[in-house]
Amino acid sequence: MPELPEVETIVRGLRDGLVDRSIQRVRVLRPDVVRQKPRSFSAGLRGRTVERVTRRGKNIVVSLSDDRVLVVNLGMTGRLLFSTPTVRATHPAVRFTLDQEPSLVFDDVRRFGSLEVLTGKEWARRSEDLGPEPLGTEYTASRMLTDLARSASPVRSWFLDQRRIAGVGNIYANEALFLAAIHPRRPAKSVNAAEARVLHRAIRQVLRTAIENRGTTLRDYRDASGSPGENAGALRVYGRAGQPCLSCSTEVQRLVFGNRSAFFCPRCQPETDTA
């Protein structure tokens, strides 16, 4: 699933070509990706002008004139891209005709993504249910420590809860825990103040690196121009089970809990019970 770096990359790629464009027509080709009736969804967008394109957590947020907000969640395989002669949607679900070419397409192979039109107040309430942005200046190591202390969940699972921290998924949670030398199954509340400072730096580091590399493409992810991300080569543990740790050469291991795979180095991230 696209995480914060992938969504941020798409947002940056859309911004210049989308801001100040007006939406002339909306064709819902796959109604199951739209959270409203297709007619209401289309009516909420037609004739409105794009004012801003931003990100909140894993959501693309398109602010429109007349107090409307288009919220796009990419799900597992969703893509939001400009359709050009060289970039074509393979599984178009929603097509937006703008006042100038190119058109904008939501493309989704598995159709786990979602699109919804909200008012500004509705989106503000929805946004309040999400946790803090990990790259925000107000998100401190102290805040992380306080939030971790409230949970007995495994720390990897804690990261995946969007109510606790917005935008982080399995790839970057695993990577940050490796850099912080914390086993992914340790209880969140067992992380002490010194470890929280290291973990805070680690999550910000892996997210910023991934943004610089335009996201991680393992299979489906593409940016707004249809290009894959280049961050896969920077991953230290995710998806590397059975391969040597890049720090100590111990074999990277995989375990499954919370219905998700976790990857770790047993030497660099020993499983100690400090709860």
SVG drawing of the C-alpha trace seen along z (x, -y; Angstrom):
<svg xmlns="http://www.w3.org/2000/svg" viewBox="-27 -29 56 46">
<polyline fill="none" stroke="black" stroke-width="0.4" points="0.0,0.0 1.4,-3.5 2.5,-5.2 3.4,-8.8 6.5,-9.1 4.6,-7.6 1.5,-9.8 3.7,-12.9 5.6,-12.2 2.3,-11.9 1.0,-15.2 4.1,-17.0 3.8,-15.6 0.2,-16.7 0.4,-20.1 1.8,-22.2 -0.5,-20.7 -3.6,-20.6 -3.8,-23.8 -6.0,-26.5 -7.5,-23.9 -11.3,-23.4 -13.0,-20.1 -15.4,-20.0 -16.6,-16.4 -16.3,-13.4 -16.9,-9.8 -17.2,-7.1 -16.2,-3.9 -16.0,-1.8 -18.6,-2.9 -17.2,-0.6 -14.2,-3.1 -16.5,-6.0 -18.0,-6.4 -21.0,-8.3 -23.6,-7.7 -21.7,-8.4 -24.2,-11.1 -23.7,-13.0 -19.9,-12.5 -19.7,-13.9 -22.0,-16.8 -19.9,-17.8 -16.9,-18.2 -18.1,-19.6 -17.3,-23.2 -15.1,-23.6 -11.5,-24.9 -8.6,-23.2 -7.1,-25.5 -4.6,-23.3 -3.2,-19.8 -1.9,-18.5 -1.5,-15.3 -2.8,-14.2 -1.5,-10.8 -2.0,-8.5 -4.7,-10.7 -4.4,-13.0 -6.4,-16.1 -7.6,-18.2 -9.2,-21.5 -11.7,-23.0 -13.6,-26.2 -17.0,-26.5 -15.8,-24.7 -15.4,-21.2 -12.6,-18.7 -11.8,-15.7 -10.2,-13.0 -8.4,-10.2 -7.0,-7.1 -4.9,-5.0 -5.6,-1.7 -3.3,1.1 -2.8,0.4 -4.4,-3.0 -2.7,-5.6 -3.7,-9.2 -2.0,-10.3 -2.2,-12.6 -3.2,-10.7 -0.9,-11.5 0.1,-9.7 3.0,-8.1 1.2,-7.5 -2.0,-5.6 -4.2,-4.1 -4.4,-0.3 -7.4,0.0 -9.2,-3.4 -11.8,-3.8 -12.6,-7.5 -11.7,-10.0 -11.6,-13.7 -11.8,-16.0 -10.1,-19.3 -10.4,-22.7 -7.0,-21.9 -5.3,-18.7 -4.2,-16.3 -7.0,-14.6 -6.6,-13.2 -7.4,-9.5 -7.7,-7.4 -6.4,-4.0 -6.7,-1.0 -6.1,2.7 -7.6,4.2 -10.0,1.3 -9.3,1.1 -8.8,-2.7 -11.5,-5.2 -12.6,-8.7 -15.0,-11.0 -16.2,-14.6 -16.6,-16.4 -17.3,-19.9 -14.4,-21.7 -16.0,-21.1 -16.5,-17.4 -12.9,-17.0 -11.7,-18.9 -13.6,-16.4 -12.2,-13.5 -8.7,-14.8 -9.0,-15.2 -9.4,-11.5 -5.9,-10.9 -2.8,-11.0 0.0,-13.6 2.1,-14.0 5.5,-12.4 7.4,-15.0 5.6,-17.9 7.7,-20.4 5.3,-19.9 5.8,-16.2 8.5,-15.7 10.2,-12.8 8.5,-13.6 5.1,-13.4 6.1,-10.0 7.2,-8.8 3.9,-9.9 1.8,-8.2 3.9,-5.0 3.4,-4.8 -0.3,-4.5 -0.2,-1.3 0.6,2.3 0.5,3.2 3.6,4.4 5.5,1.3 5.3,2.3 1.5,2.5 1.4,-0.8 3.0,-2.5 0.3,-1.1 -2.6,-2.6 -3.3,-5.8 -5.0,-7.3 -1.6,-7.2 0.6,-8.4 -0.5,-9.4 1.0,-8.1 3.3,-5.3 2.8,-1.8 4.6,1.5 7.6,0.7 8.7,-2.4 7.8,-1.1 10.1,1.9 12.8,-0.3 12.6,-2.8 12.6,0.0 15.7,1.5 17.6,-1.9 16.5,-2.3 17.6,1.3 14.1,2.1 12.5,5.5 9.1,5.1 7.2,7.2 8.2,5.3 5.3,3.6 5.1,-0.1 5.0,-1.1 8.3,0.6 10.2,-1.9 12.1,-4.3 12.9,-7.9 16.3,-7.4 14.9,-4.8 12.1,-7.1 14.5,-9.8 16.4,-7.4 13.1,-6.0 11.8,-9.5 14.9,-10.4 14.8,-7.1 11.2,-7.4 11.8,-10.9 15.0,-9.8 13.5,-6.9 10.5,-8.9 12.6,-11.8 15.0,-9.5 12.1,-7.8 10.6,-11.1 13.9,-12.1 13.9,-8.8 10.3,-9.4 8.9,-6.5 9.3,-2.7 8.2,-0.6 8.0,3.1 5.4,3.9 2.5,1.5 3.4,-2.0 4.0,-4.7 4.2,-8.5 1.9,-11.0 4.0,-10.7 3.9,-6.9 7.5,-6.4 8.5,-4.0 10.0,-5.1 13.7,-4.5 13.8,-3.8 13.7,0.0 17.5,0.1 17.6,-1.9 15.6,0.7 17.6,2.5 15.2,5.1 11.8,4.9 11.3,7.8 14.9,9.1 14.1,12.2 16.8,14.8 19.4,12.2 22.3,11.0 21.8,7.9 23.6,5.0 25.0,4.0 26.2,7.4 25.6,10.1 23.1,12.0 20.2,13.4 17.2,11.1 14.1,12.8 10.4,12.5 7.6,13.1 3.9,12.5 1.7,10.9 -1.4,8.7 -1.8,10.3 1.2,8.5 4.8,9.5 7.6,7.9 11.2,8.0 14.1,7.6 17.7,8.6 17.8,10.8 21.3,9.5 20.7,5.8 17.2,5.9 17.2,8.5 13.8,9.4 14.2,8.4 11.2,8.2 11.4,4.8 7.6,4.3"/>
</svg>
